[in-house]
Amino acid sequence: MSNTEDRLEMLKARYLKQIEEKQAEIAAIKQRLLLLDDLQAEADNLLLIDSPVAPGSKMALRKGRPFTATGLTDSIISAAAAFNGKPFSPPEIRKYLLATGFKPAGKHFGVSVGTTLKRLAMQKRMVSETLNGKPVYRLKFPPAA
């Protein structure tokens, strides 16, 4: 190879390395944005008093008893039962599911929980209400034993 070709190869390698570094930075920024979205959703839907995930709650999570329902819909219905008829927000159900061992399949778990709750309300399996301008839900019927 000639001197010019060597220089071009070195320049090409340097640019490829810069691209990799920038892609890693972009991925880190995307993760931060997802975290900010979660924090914003939490701030928008402040935890209701006496929910299983509220700090200092009287309704304690059962430690050592991981969440075992199969799909997201069944898991949400089972988690809703833990609220004992009290209204809950989508972020509260999301936190409860994660705290009790539910493993989300996608990266937009909060959106999936909210969409599933809306669908359950449309099917009349959940009651949808508004509390302080935010949507909250209650289980309409107790889960089948």
N, C-alpha and C positions, 0 to 999 in steps of 0.2 A: 504494500500500500504506500501511496505517496504521502508526503507530509500533509497536504491539503485534505486528503481522505481521512487521515488520522485525526486531524483537527475537527472535521465534520462529525466523525463518530463520537468524539469526546463531547462535542457540543450537543449532539443528539442525546447522549446518555445523561448529560446534565439536565436537559429539558425534561426528559422522561422522569428523572428523579424529582424535579420540581412539581411535575404533574401529580405524582404519587403523594408528595407531601401536602399539596393543596387539597387533594381528594380526601386525605385523612383529616385535614382541618375542617372541611365541609361536613364530613360525617360527624365529627365532634360537635359542630354547631347545630346540626340537625337534632342530635340527642338533647342538647340544651333547649332547643325549641320545643321538643316534645315534653320535656320536664316543665317548661313554662306553661304549656297548654294544660297540663295536669294541675299545676298550682293555680292557674286562673279558674279552671273548672271548680276546684275546691273552694276558692275564695268566693266565686259566684254562688255556690250552693253551700253556705256555711252549715256545719254539722248541726243537726237538730238535737235538742236536749234529750238525753236519755236514749240515744241510739247505741247499738252494740259497739260502735267504733268511736263514740264521743269520749274525749278525755274525762276521766272521773265518772264514767257511766255506771249506773247501778246494774245495767244489763251486761254482765261480763261475758267475754268470749270464752268458750270452753277450750282451754289449752290442751294440746295433745290430741285433739279430735279433729283431724283434717277433714276438709270438705270433700264429700265422696259422691255427690250427684254426678251423673254422666255428662249431659250437655249443658250449654249455657242457660237455656230456658228453664230446665228442671232445677239447675243450681240457683238461679235467681228466685224461683218460687220457694225453694227450701230456705234460702237465706232470708226471704221476706217474712217467713214464719217466725224467725228469731226476733223480729221487731214487735211481736205480740199485738198486732193490730194498730200499732203506732205508725204514722207516716214517715217515710224515708225518702231521701233524694237519690238520684242515680249515683253520685260519687260515694254516698254511704254504702250502697249495695256493692259497688266496685271494691271499696276498701274492705268490706266485710268478706267478700269472696276471696280476695287476695290474702287477707289475714288468716283465713281458715283453710288455706292450702289449695285453692282453685288455681289451675295452671291455664292462663289465657293462651289461645292459639295464635291470635294476630297481634299486630302492634298498635291497633286502635281499640283497645279493650274498653275504654270508657265510652266510646261512641257506640260500640256493640251493646253494652249494658243499657244505655239510654234508649237505643232503638228497640231492643227486646222489651223493655218496660212499656214503651209506647204501644208496641204490638199486643202485648198482654192486656193493656188497658182497652185497646180496640176490640179485643176478643172477650171483654168483660170478665177477665180473670184477675185483673187488678183494678183498683179504683184510682183514678187520676184526679188530683186536686192542685190548687195553687196556694202556696204559703209564702208570704212576703214577695210575691211576684215570681216565684220559682216553682217549677213543677215538683210535686212530691207524689208518692204512690203508697197504697196500702193493699195488702192481700185481701181479695174479696172473699174467697172461700178458703177454709183451712186445707192444707195439702192432704191428699188421701194417704191413709196410714198403710 
